[in-house]
Amino acid sequence: MSDKFFFKGRQDARQHHTAHGGFKTNASQKSGSKKFPLTLVVTSEARKQEIEAQVAEAGLHANITVDTREGAVESIAELTVLLNKAATVTTTKLPSRNDPCSCGSGLKFKKCCG
C-alpha cells in the first residue's frame, strides 16, 4: 500500500548535510597559522634556512623537513601561493553628475569636467 493512507510521520527525503560528512562546516582553516601550519619539504639544510627566513618575514608558521635522498623533490608550493597572493584592488569612485566637481571650481561635475 502507499504511505498516503498510513501516515506515520513526515518522510524526509533529504538528509542533513552534516550527518554524513558531506560538507566542511568549519571551512575557515587558515593555512600558515599555528593551528594549521604549512607542510614544506626542502632538499638541503641551507635551503631550509632560506625558507625559514621567508616564513618568519611573512609571519607564518610552517613545518619544514629536509629530504636528502637522491631524486628528492622540493615541495614549497603552499608557501609560494601565500606569498604571491594578490592584494585587493580598490578604485576611486567617480563623482555622479550632480556632485560638486573635484577640480574645485564650485560647479556641478556635469557642467565642468563631465
CYANA upper distance limits for C-alpha pairs under 8 A (distance plus 0.5 A):
  1 MET  CA      5 PHE  CA      8.25
  2 SER  CA      6 PHE  CA      7.87
  3 ASP  CA      7 PHE  CA      6.33
 15 GLN  CA     19 ALA  CA      7.96
 16 HIS  CA     20 HIS  CA      8.08
 17 HIS  CA     21 GLY  CA      7.27
 17 HIS  CA     22 GLY  CA      6.19
 17 HIS  CA     23 PHE  CA      7.04
 18 THR  CA     22 GLY  CA      6.83
 18 THR  CA     23 PHE  CA      7.08
 18 THR  CA     25 THR  CA      7.94
 29 GLN  CA     36 PHE  CA      7.42
 30 LYS  CA     36 PHE  CA      7.11
 31 SER  CA     36 PHE  CA      5.72
 31 SER  CA     37 PRO  CA      6.41
 31 SER  CA     38 LEU  CA      6.69
 32 GLY  CA     36 PHE  CA      6.40
 32 GLY  CA     37 PRO  CA      4.97
 32 GLY  CA     38 LEU  CA      5.57
 32 GLY  CA     60 LEU  CA      5.45
 32 GLY  CA     61 HIS  CA      5.44
 32 GLY  CA     62 ALA  CA      6.80
 33 SER  CA     37 PRO  CA      5.81
 33 SER  CA     38 LEU  CA      8.42
 33 SER  CA     60 LEU  CA      6.58
 33 SER  CA     61 HIS  CA      6.05
 34 LYS  CA     61 HIS  CA      6.38
 37 PRO  CA     60 LEU  CA      8.24
 37 PRO  CA     61 HIS  CA      5.59
 37 PRO  CA     62 ALA  CA      5.19
 37 PRO  CA     63 ASN  CA      6.91
 38 LEU  CA     61 HIS  CA      6.92
 38 LEU  CA     62 ALA  CA      4.81
 38 LEU  CA     63 ASN  CA      6.47
 38 LEU  CA     78 GLU  CA      7.24
 38 LEU  CA     79 LEU  CA      7.74
 39 THR  CA     62 ALA  CA      6.42
 39 THR  CA     63 ASN  CA      5.54
 39 THR  CA     64 ILE  CA      6.74
 39 THR  CA     78 GLU  CA      8.24
 40 LEU  CA     62 ALA  CA      7.44
 40 LEU  CA     63 ASN  CA      6.62
 40 LEU  CA     64 ILE  CA      5.30
 40 LEU  CA     65 THR  CA      6.91
 40 LEU  CA     74 GLU  CA      8.47
 40 LEU  CA     75 SER  CA      6.17
 40 LEU  CA     76 ILE  CA      5.75
 40 LEU  CA     78 GLU  CA      8.11
 40 LEU  CA     79 LEU  CA      8.32
 41 VAL  CA     64 ILE  CA      6.24
 41 VAL  CA     65 THR  CA      5.47
 41 VAL  CA     66 VAL  CA      6.40
 41 VAL  CA     67 ASP  CA      7.16
 41 VAL  CA     73 VAL  CA      8.35
 41 VAL  CA     74 GLU  CA      5.96
 41 VAL  CA     75 SER  CA      5.42
 41 VAL  CA     76 ILE  CA      7.01
 42 VAL  CA     47 ARG  CA      7.01
 42 VAL  CA     48 LYS  CA      6.64
 42 VAL  CA     64 ILE  CA      7.73
 42 VAL  CA     65 THR  CA      6.81
 42 VAL  CA     66 VAL  CA      5.53
 42 VAL  CA     67 ASP  CA      6.58
 42 VAL  CA     73 VAL  CA      7.93
 42 VAL  CA     74 GLU  CA      5.22
 42 VAL  CA     75 SER  CA      6.96
 42 VAL  CA     76 ILE  CA      8.04
 43 THR  CA     47 ARG  CA      7.52
 43 THR  CA     48 LYS  CA      8.34
 43 THR  CA     66 VAL  CA      5.97
 43 THR  CA     67 ASP  CA      5.50
 43 THR  CA     68 THR  CA      5.87
 43 THR  CA     72 ALA  CA      7.14
 43 THR  CA     73 VAL  CA      7.53
 43 THR  CA     74 GLU  CA      6.48
 44 SER  CA     48 LYS  CA      6.82
 44 SER  CA     66 VAL  CA      6.56
 44 SER  CA     67 ASP  CA      7.67
 44 SER  CA     68 THR  CA      6.98
 45 GLU  CA     49 GLN  CA      6.99
 45 GLU  CA     66 VAL  CA      7.18
 46 ALA  CA     50 GLU  CA      7.04
 47 ARG  CA     51 ILE  CA      6.72
 48 LYS  CA     52 GLU  CA      6.58
 48 LYS  CA     64 ILE  CA      7.48
 48 LYS  CA     65 THR  CA      8.29
 48 LYS  CA     66 VAL  CA      7.56
 49 GLN  CA     53 ALA  CA      6.74
 50 GLU  CA     54 GLN  CA      6.95
 51 ILE  CA     55 VAL  CA      6.62
 52 GLU  CA     56 ALA  CA      6.57
 52 GLU  CA     64 ILE  CA      8.37
 53 ALA  CA     57 GLU  CA      6.59
 54 GLN  CA     58 ALA  CA      6.72
 55 VAL  CA     59 GLY  CA      6.71
 55 VAL  CA     60 LEU  CA      5.83
 55 VAL  CA     61 HIS  CA      7.15
 55 VAL  CA     62 ALA  CA      7.63
 55 VAL  CA     79 LEU  CA      8.32
 56 ALA  CA     60 LEU  CA      6.65
 56 ALA  CA     61 HIS  CA      8.05
 58 ALA  CA     83 LEU  CA      8.00
 67 ASP  CA     72 ALA  CA      6.84
 68 THR  CA     72 ALA  CA      7.20
 76 ILE  CA     80 THR  CA      6.98
 77 ALA  CA     81 VAL  CA      6.71
 78 GLU  CA     82 LEU  CA      7.00
 79 LEU  CA     83 LEU  CA      6.65
 80 THR  CA     84 ASN  CA      6.43
 81 VAL  CA     85 LYS  CA      6.66
 95 PRO  CA     99 ASP  CA      6.46
 95 PRO  CA    100 PRO  CA      8.39
 95 PRO  CA    101 CYS  CA      8.06
 95 PRO  CA    102 SER  CA      8.44
 95 PRO  CA    109 PHE  CA      7.63
 96 SER  CA    109 PHE  CA      7.74
 97 ARG  CA    108 LYS  CA      7.52
 97 ARG  CA    109 PHE  CA      5.96
 97 ARG  CA    110 LYS  CA      5.40
 97 ARG  CA    114 GLY  CA      7.83
 98 ASN  CA    108 LYS  CA      6.03
 98 ASN  CA    109 PHE  CA      6.66
 98 ASN  CA    110 LYS  CA      7.08
 99 ASP  CA    108 LYS  CA      6.20
 99 ASP  CA    109 PHE  CA      6.34
100 PRO  CA    104 GLY  CA      8.44
100 PRO  CA    106 GLY  CA      6.74
100 PRO  CA    107 LEU  CA      6.37
100 PRO  CA    108 LYS  CA      5.01
100 PRO  CA    109 PHE  CA      5.99
101 CYS  CA    105 SER  CA      7.15
101 CYS  CA    106 GLY  CA      7.01
101 CYS  CA    107 LEU  CA      6.48
101 CYS  CA    108 LYS  CA      5.89
101 CYS  CA    109 PHE  CA      4.77
101 CYS  CA    112 CYS  CA      7.22
101 CYS  CA    113 CYS  CA      7.47
102 SER  CA    109 PHE  CA      8.02
103 CYS  CA    113 CYS  CA      8.50
105 SER  CA    112 CYS  CA      8.27
107 LEU  CA    111 LYS  CA      7.00
107 LEU  CA    112 CYS  CA      6.66
108 LYS  CA    112 CYS  CA      6.84
109 PHE  CA    113 CYS  CA      6.17
109 PHE  CA    114 GLY  CA      5.90
110 LYS  CA    114 GLY  CA      4.98
